[in-house]
Amino acid sequence: MKIRSIIATALVLLTGLASFTGCQKGDLVNNPNVANAGSLTPLPLLLNHLTATLIKSSEFPFADANKYDQYDIANYAYYRGTNNYSTGFTNTIDSYDIFKYALALQQQSITQLNSKTNVYYAIGQFFEAYAGIWLTQRVGDIPFSSVNGSTTNLTPKYDTQHDVYKACLLLLDSANNTINNLYSSPNPTYKLTPSALLSPTGDIFGLTNQQWQKVINTYKLRVLISLSKRAVDNADLNVIPQFTTIINNPAQYPIMTGNVDNLVYKFNTASNPYSLFTLGFNPYNNFANVGSTYLNITTATKDPRTFVVASPAPAQITAGKSLSDFTAYVGADPDLAQSDLLARASAGPDNTNNAYSFSNFNRYYVDKSGATQEPFVFIGYPEMCFSIAEAINRGWISGASATWYTNGINASLALYGITDGKALTINYPVKVGTNAQGNVWGTVTADVATFLTTVKYKGDNADGLAQILTQKYVALNNNSGWEGYYNYRRTGIPAFAQGGVGIGTPNNLIPRRFLYPQNEVTYNAANNQAAVSSQFGGTDDISKDTWLTK
């Protein structure tokens, strides 16, 4: 990717989005309908682009990330794609869009507000850090510092992954401190009210100033816990001290206190339908199944989310099991060839012998507005609870890990609307016998008390850590993009299915990283090859770990 040329071009184009330079009567030099280098772009417009494009299409519910997180398994490629990991996710990596607009927001905020101590500059720093981490966690070393401030460098050198993380952690800290200081600023131009909306016209998430501050610090906790393998042998990163500082100083570093603070992407019927409809998957519920990695966990622990997310495998009910029998819910194994998955998922002419569970049709495939589905949380409180519980389990901070672990579970259940004793309706996921798709099959009762007893925390030990990571994975279903995969890659928990032909890599193992995009290889060849050589011995190999997960 010609990174700086892309950024420079975008910054020029940005100036024409909403404002034009004026000209005096008789001025024949400047075209009043074309923006020049001195043009200003309204800050809410730049912010709107950033918030609207923060989440990539591959990260939406039921999109690519959900398959590679092994929540959603395709059984027919024509309608739902494959479960194949062999592409290395190359087509999702080439994105400096957030980065270039984050820089534009910072630069324009300085120009228009004459100061770096303003909320737009701080939010720009958050997005810059987010973009850098988004890229480096996929491939490894990336151009970062060399593309910040220059419009002429078309072949930027690469920063090590270590240095990118170090720079991004500093950006996140600066963003938080700037916002915090603005609450008591003596200058009314910059002073913020914590409860006021950041930008009524620019922020599609609709968060207040302090909620954005909470997003920044909660996201930083995600980043710090993702560095668990590097926390001890890279003292300059101050991973553990930074985590401790955030937890011990809530006034200076506010974090989320409940689901109300979640960064939630909102769908609507008119212009932004739920992703199953925009991805073209509706109404093809029968061409994908719920993954075995997920259902094996929820059924073993008697998790009531099973009944909300999935329908029972028709073959199990045909065999005489009840709708409330957790063993009737069977996930599809991505290790299997897709032809085998399809044969098992569509057994018999009337679907009564279908071997696998399908997604809850009435929950996900009927309402375009997103009202019947659980909220699509991109950075949220349940995940944060599990990260804090993990940090306590690892000895990073003091506290009651059992409390944070339980808080995370309860917060996730709340997103699904599950309470103890609630009647949950089970619908036919596909046409089964004479029963039409979507018809009521029956009801079951949510037994939250039994579930919480089954998953009771086992203590600050290896078993307890496995519980935290497992419940975190369950809570991330259809949420937070690639985080399910990233946490598996870092910890190995829960164990993902791999080794079979369905994985599609040369060794049938799940990749450890993404490929560099082809246009980066083409246009920045020397620096790209140097990075590949220093990290992976000269071959852009998806089976090799980067510094982050070695």
N, C-alpha and C positions, 0 to 999 in steps of 0.2 A: 504494500500500500504506500503510495506517495504521500506520506502522512502530512508533512508540512504544507505541501501544495494543496492538499484537500482542505486543510484548516484555513489557509490563506484565502482560497477561493470562497469558502463558506463565509468567512468574515466579511468579505466584500459584498457577497450576496445578502448577508444579513442586514446590511445598512439600508437595503431597499425594501425591506418587508413592511415598514409602516410609516416612515418619515422621508421627506424629500427636502433637499436644500432649496432655499428660495433664491430669487434673482430680482434685481431692480428692473424697472421699466427701461427698455432699450438695451438690456444686456443680451448680447447675441452669442456669448461664449458658452455659458453653462446651459445645458438642457434642464429645465425645471422638473422634468419627469424622470430624471435619472439621478440616483444618489451618488454622491462622491465620497471621498475618503473621510470627510469631516461629518458625515451624516450620523445621526443618532438613532438608535433602535430602542424603543420603549422597553424598559427592564422587565415589566410583566410579560411582554411578548417573548423575550428570550427565556424567561422562567417557564412560560407555558410550553415552549418547545421541549425543554429539558424534562419537565414532569410528564409530558405526553409521550416521550420516547424513552423514558427510563427503562421500561420493561420491553424487552424484545419479543417478537412473535413466537420464538422458540420456547419462551419461558411461560407462556400462558397455560391455563388448565388444559389438559389433554394434548398439549403440543409435544414437540420433540423431547424437551427436558423431562416431561412426565413419563415418557417411555424409557428413557435412559436412566431415570431414577427407579425404574421397574415398578411403578404404580399402575401403569396402563400398558397392556400388551396387545399388539396388533396381530390378528390372525389372517388378514387378507390385505396384501400390499396395495391393490388397486384403490381401495377406499381409505386405508389407514396407514399406509407406508409400511416399512419393515421395522424389526427390532434390532437391526444390524448396527453394530458399533464401528464397523471397519472404515467409515468415512472420516473418522477422527473429528467430526463436527466442524470441518473446515468452513462450511458455508455460514456458520454462525459467529465466526471470530472477527471478521473484518469490520470493526466498528470503532472509529474514533469520533463518531458523531457526538456522543455525550461530552467527550473531552473538548472538542473544538467549541461547542456552545458554552461549556462551563468557563472556558477562557474568555469567550466573548462577553459573558455576563460579568465577569470580574473586571475586564477592561472597560466596558461601558459603564459600570457602576462607579468606577474611579472618574471617568470623564464627566458623568452627569451629576455625581454627588460630591466630587472633589475630595474623596477620602476612601481609604480602604476599610475604615471602621463603619461599615454599613451592612445591613442584613443581606443584601443581594450579593455583596462580595463574599460574605461568609457562606451563603448557600452555594455560590459558585465553587468555593473551595471543597465543599462536600461532594458536589458532582464530579469535580476533577479527581478527587481521591477515589470515588466510586468507579469512575471510568478506568483509572489506572489499575485498580485491583481486579476489576471485571476482566481486563485483558491479561494481566500477568498470571492470574490463577489458572488460566486456560492453557497458556503456551510456555510460560517461563519468562526469560528475559525479554524486555520490550523497549522500544524507544520511549522515553518519558521526559527526563529533564532537558534533553536536547531539542524537544519540540515545544517547549514552553518559553515563548518569548521571541522566537525567530520566525520570520515569514519567508526566508530564503533557503533554508536548509532542506533540500529535497531527499537527502540520504542521511537521516539522523542515526547516530550511534545508539547502541542498546545499553540500557541500564540493567544491572543484575536484578534478579527478582528480589533479593534482599534489599537493595537500595530503593526499589520502587515501593516496597512495603514501608520502609523507614520514612520515605518522603510522604507517603499517603497518611501515615499515622500522625505526622506533624500537621498536615493539612486539616485533618479531622479535629485535632486538638485546637488549632487556631480558629476554626469555624465555630466550635463550641464557645471558646472564650470570648470571641467577638460578640456573639449573640448575648452571652451572659452579661457582658459589660454594658451593652446597649440598654438593658433594663433600667440602669441607674445613670444613664448618660445625661449630663446637664444641657446638652444641645438638643432642642426639640426636633431638629431636622432628622436626627438619627435615632432618637429615643424610641424604644419599643415597649409596647404593652404585651406581657406574656400571653394574655388570653385573646389578643386580637389576631385576626387572620393574617397570615404572611402576605398574601396577595389575593384579593377576591377575584381578580380577573386572570391571574397568571398561574395559579396553583390548582391543577385538576384534582389533587388529593384533598383540598379544602382544610388544611391543617393550620393551627395557630402557630405563632412564633415559637412558643415553648414546645409544642408538639414536634415541630421540625428539629428543635434542639434535642428532644428526646430521641427522634429518629437517628440523628447524627451519632449520639452516644451509644444507643442500642446497636446501631450498625458497627460502631467501633468495637463493641464487645464481641460481635460476630467475627470481626477480623482478627481480634486478639486470640480468641479461642481457636481459630483456624490455624494459628501459628504455634499450636501446642507442641509440635515436633521440633520447633526451632526456639522454644522459649528459654531453654537452659544454655544452649551453645552459641547464642547470639546476644550477649549481654547488652550490646549497644542499642538493641531494639526495646529494651525495658518492657517486655511483654507482660510479665507478672506484675511489676510495679504499676504499670499503666492500668491494668485491669483493677488492681486494688484501689488505685486513686479514684476511679469512676465509682466503684461500689461504696467507698467510704466517704464520698463527698457529694451527696445528692443535691445540695444547694448549688454547687459549682457545676456538677455534671448530672443534670436530671436525666433519668431513664424512664422508659415506659412503666406505667403503674397498672395497666390493664388493657383489655382489648380496645378500649376507646381510643388509645393512642396508636393503634396499628396503622401502618401505611397500606391502605386498601385501595386497590384499583376498582373503579366503579364501572359497571356495564349499564347499557340502556338499550331499549328495543329500537329506537329511532335511528341512532347514528353509530352506536357502538355495541352491537349485540354480544352476548356471551360467546366466548371463543370457539365453542363447538360449532356454532353457526358460521362464524367467519372463516374457520378452518375448512369448512365444507364437509364436516363429518356427520352432521345431522341429516337424516335421522338414522344413520347406520350404526346403531348400538350393537348389532350382531356381529360386526367385523372387528371388535376389540373386546378384550376381557380384562378383568381386574387381575393384577399381577400376583403371583404366588409369594413373592418376597414380602409383600404387604399383608395379604390375607393369612399367610401362615402365622404371622405375629398376632393379628387381631383375633383370629379364631382361637388360638392357643390360650390367650389371656381373657377370653370372654368379653371382648371389647364391644360395647354397643354401637360404636362407629361402623362396625361390620354391616349392620342392618340398614344404615343410612347410605353408605357408599355403594353397597353391592346388593344384588339379588342372589338367591340361592341357585346353585347349578341345577337345572331342570332334572337331570338324571338322578340326582340325590333325592329329590322329592318323589320322582317316579318310583324310586326304590323304597319309599315309605318313611322317609325322614320328615320331621316337622320343620316349619319355617323358622322356628326358634332354635333349632339344632345347629350349633356353630359348625359342626362337621359337614353340614350341607353346603357350606360356602367354600368353594374350591377355586384357587387362583391358577392362572395359566403360567406355564414355565417358559421363560424366554430362551432357555437353552435349546428347546425343541425347534426343528425346522418349521417354517411357517405353514407349509402344506400339512404337516402333522397337527399343528394347532388348529387349523381350519377344519380338518376332518373330525377332530374331537369336539370342537365348539359348535359344529352344525350336524351332529349325529342324528340320523333318523329324519324321515320326511316331515314330521310334525314337531320337531325340536324337543321332544320329551326326553331324549337321551343325550342332550347337550351336556358335555362333561364339566364345563367351566362356568363360573359366575360372571355375569355381565354387570355393567354399571347400572345404578338406579335410574331407570328410564325417565320416570316422571320428575325426578329431581334435576337431572342434567340436560335432558333432550327436549323439553317441552317449552320452557320459558326462556325467551331471548333476553329478558331484562336482567338476569342474574339474581332475581329475587328469591327463587326457590333453592339456589345453590348456596353453599357456604361462601362467605366472603373470600375474595382472592387477596390474601395477605401477602405482601411482598417482603416487608420487614416487620416483624411483629413480636408481641408480648410472649406468646407461648414459647417460641424459639429462644427468646432472651432468658426465660426462666430456666430452660434446660441448659443453656450456656453457663449461667451462674451456678447451677447445681453441679455441672461438670467441673467448674473451676474450684469449687469447694471440695469435691471428691478428689481432685488432683492435689489439693493442699495449697493452692494459690492464694486463697482467701479463707477467712474464718466465716462460720455461719452454719445454718441448718440446711444441708443439701436436700434432706427429705422434704422440707417445706417447699423449696423452690421446684423440686421435681413434681410434687403434687400440684402446685400452682400451675405448672405448665400443662399437666394433663387436664385439669379442670378448665383452664382457659381454652384449650383445644375443644373439649366437649361443648363448651358454651358456643363456640363458633358454629357447631353443627346443630345447636338448639336442643341438645340432649340433656335431660334431667332424669333423676331416678324415678322410675315408675311411669314414665311417659310412654304412651302407645305410639308405636312406629308402624306406618303402613308399608307393606311389601307389595310391589307391583310386578306384573309380568314384564320381564326385560325385553322379550321378543314374543312373537306368537308361539304359544305352547299348546299343542292340541287344538282345541276349539276356542281357547282363550286368547283374546286379542292383546297385542302389545300395549302396555300401560294400564290394563284393567287391574283392579285390586285383587291380589292373591290372598291377602290376609293381613293380620297384624301381629306384632310381637311387642313385648314390654321391655323397655330399657332397664336393665339391672345394673345401675352404676355402682352400687355398694359392693356387689360381688366382684365386679371388675377391679375396683380400687383395692380390694383385699387381695385379689390375685396378683396385682402388680405392686404390692407394698414394697417400699424401698428396702433393700437388703444391706445397706450400710455403705460407708465410705471405703469401698474395696473394689476389686475388679468386677464382681457381680453387680454391685451398685452402679458402676460406671456403664456397664453393658445395658442396664435397665434405662439409664438416662438417655443414652444414645439411641436405643431402640424406640423409646417413646418420642423422642425428638423426630425420628424418621417418620413415625406414624402421623405426627402432627403436621409434618411438612407436605403431606399428600395434597396434590393440586394447589400447592402454595410455594412461594419463594424460589421458583425457577429451578436452578441446578443444585440447590443446597443439599438435597438428598444424596446426589452423587458425590458432591464434594466431601460431605461428612463420611460417607462410606470410604472414599479414597484415602482420607486422613486416618481413619480409625479401624476400618474393616468391619464395622458394626452398623447395621446388621449385615450378615454375610449375603452378598448379592449372588444370584444365580450366574454361573459362568462355566465354561468348559465344553459346552455343547455347540452344535453347528449353528444354532440360532444367533449366537453372539456375532459371528461373521468375521472376526479378525483372523489373521493367519494362525494364531495359537488358541483361538476361541476364548481368549481372556479379555476382560474389560480393559480398555485403554487407561493409562495413567495420566494422560494429558491430551490436548488438542494439537492438531497440526497448525503450523504457521500458514496464513492465507497465501495463495499463489501469487497475488500481485505484490505482496511484500517480498517474496522470493525473487520476483522478476525485477522490480524497480529499486530495491534496496539490497541487491544481491550480496555485496561484499560484507556489509554489516550483519545481514541475516545469517550468512554462512559462518561468520565469526562467532555469532551467538550459538548457532547449532553445534559448531565444533567444540566450543568451551563447555557446553552443557551435556551434549549427547554423543560426543565422539565423532561428529561429522555427519550423522544421519538424523533427519527430522523424524524421530521414532516415537510413535504414540505409546509404546510399551515402556518407555523410560520415565522415571520420576524426575520432576524438577526439584530445585532446592527446597521448596515448600513441603514436600511430602517424602523426602528421602529419609 
